[in-house]
């Protein structure tokens, strides 16, 4: 009996280390830059003729990310010094190297359009049609991005103290309470969307929410692995990733002070509206997204949200364990048995220890527990918390963390060079370049499998 040698498949790191003559055609072949050319090209025939090669300039911005060239200044230097690199980007001998101002004006035009987003959506649809995206299990996570903007200085001028009116303690009288409630309601309605509660996003569509996402750099805070607070000034990148293929299905950029949980519903709505062909069965998120509204949005899409439980100073009931499984009188946890979709109930059966329990003869222990998932979606999930199937599914959430690491290590997500809202262009170029590389790797591996068959 002989052994069959399995062909080694390409990885993302290997394609980035290939020579430019081999890698650039593979990476840029599926890229349709027509939406970008419509944005940056001259629309009227009047006036001075266009002397810039916009196609080559656009390709050079993608190659800048692939080659990890930090700035536009360094990109121009490389174009000037290397004739081969200039040809690889698409420039001809007759084309002059564009100035930094030309690149800046082009990036400003791209900033005011949704061309990069359209190209990303096209690539995701293309990867799905070619069978590279499964879409059955998705994961959402956020990552911090430091800005190039100058951090705001603390105000040194001492503010003149204003004498505050004394507030009466206790419940307000009925005559004043109605007026006070109306004032509070008006204040709540006039707040920006991302200062309201998360449930305010549920009735809105994705485009309406997207227009109100704050994107100015701001101070952000998070806890590191040691439990200490870490501060940064900048943005947050929010990713929705297919766990099996590690494709980025949707990405959003927000200010650094935006709560992670407030960006989950826009991501889920975007997936549902922009890619209706993708129907995820499970959505995996960490404890920072433990809100009832997110469970509700996932259910509306036909997906089951599996989110780490966040206690928020809530005390566990005495008759339940840490996974909210019922406990017998001896303190043993019941075992998750099955889920009944007709009645939306979880079934728990007696643990093994109850077989030899003296209380069994007196029928003092309940054999089966049934709990409705809708009674508390945060505590009761499908499959139930603590079950083997739950842990097996939740392990796949690490896919989104790996994608975050890839973006920062290989695609310059931690090297945002532009300030203010223009930083979104750098963010989208990083996401789009990653998708191009992922699609090229999958196509190469598919070709190798067919050739080996």
Residue, then its C-alpha position, 0 to 999 in steps of 0.5 A: x500500500x502506498x501513501x499519497x503525498x498531499x500538495x502543499x497549499x499557498x498561504x497569505x504570507x507566501x504570496x506577499x513574498x513572491x516576486x512582483x512580476x508573479x504576484x502583481x498580476x495575480x493580485x490585481x487581476x480581479x480588481x475593477x477600478x472603473x468606479x474609482x476612475x469615474x470618481x477621479x477622472x475629468x468629466x468635461x472635455x473643456x479645459x486643459x487635457x488630463x496629463x495624469x495616468x489615473x489608472x497607474x496612480x490607483x494601482x500604485x496605491x494598492x501596491x504601496x499597501x502590498x509592499x508596505x511603503x509607509x508614505x506617499x513620499x516614499x512611494x514617489x521616491x520608489x517610482x523615481x528610482x526604480x524603472x521596473x517598479x514604475x512599469x509594474x504599477x502601470x506607468x509608461x515611459x511617457x508618464x511623469x511621476x505624479x506629485x504628492x499634491x496630485x496624489x492628495x487631490x485624488x485621495x480627496x476625491x475618493x474620500x467623498x465617494x463610495x467607490x472603494x466600498x462598491x469594489x469590496x462588495x463586488x469582490x465579496x460577491x465574486x468570491x461567493x460565486x466561486x465557492x470560497x465563502x461559506x457564510x454559515x458562521x460569522x464573527x464580529x470584533x473591533x480593533x483600535x487604530x491610532x490616528x496621525x492627528x495631534x492629540x487635543x491639549x487639556x484646557x488650562x484656563x480655569x473656568x469661572x464657577x457657576x452657582x448651581x441651583x439647589x435640587x430638591x431631593x426625593x420624588x418630584x410633585x405630580x405638577x412638576x413631574x409631567x413637565x420634567x418627563x417631557x423635557x427628558x423625552x425631548x432631550x433623548x429624542x434630540x440626541x445623536x443616534x450613537x448617544x442613544x440606546x442601542x435599540x434605537x438602531x433596530x427600526x433604521x436601515x443601514x444607510x441611515x445608520x452609516x451616515x450618522x457614524x462618528x468618524x473624527x479621531x477621539x480618545x478610546x479606552x480598552x482593557x489589556x490582557x492584564x486587566x489594565x486600562x489602555x488609552x489611545x487617540x484615534x479610531x476603531x475598525x469594526x470587522x464582520x468576517x466569515x469564520x471558515x474562509x476569513x474573508x472580510x464581509x463588511x468593515x466600518x470605521x468609527x471614532x475611538x470612543x464609540x462603544x463596540x456594541x453600537x457597531x454590531x447592528x450596523x454590520x449585521x444590517x449591512x450584511x443582510x442588505x448588501x449580501x442577501x445571498x449570505x445567510x449565516x446560521x451563527x453570529x459569534x461575538x465577545x462579551x462587549x456585545x452582550x446586549x438584547x438588541x443584538x440578539x434581536x437583530x441576529x434573530x431577524x436575519x435568521x441567525x443565532x447569536x452566540x455572545x459571551x455573557x457579561x454579568x454587569x454586576x448581576x448575581x447568579x440565581x442559586x438554583x442555576x450554574x454559571x451557564x444558567x443550567x438548572x441544578x438539582x438539590x444536591x448541586x449537580x448541573x443538569x445536562x443540555x439535551x436538545x432544542x425544540x424549534x416548534x416551541x423555542x425551548x431548551x431541554x435539560x435532562x438529569x445529570x449522571x450523579x442523579x442515578x444513585x441519588x437517594x432523593x430519586x426514590x422519593x421523586x423529589x428531583x425533576x427529571x426534565x427542565x424546559x426553558x424558553x429561549x425568549x424568556x432571556x436571550x442573553x442567558x439562553x442560546x441555541x445551542x445552550x451555554x456550556x454545551x460541547x456544541x457551543x464551545x465548538x462553534x465559539x472557538x471559530x471566533x478567533x478567525x476575526x482576531x487573526x484577520x485583525x492581526x493580518x491587517x496590522x502586520x501585513x496591510x498597514x492598518x496600524x500605519x494610518x498616514x492621513x488625518x481626520x476623515x481621510x483616514x477612512x480611505x487608508x482603512x478601506x485600501x487596507x481592507x480591499x488589498x487584504x481581500x484581493x490577496x485572499x482571493x488570489x490565494x484561494x484561486x491559486x490553491x483551487x488551481x493546484x487542487x484541480x491540477x493534482x486531481 
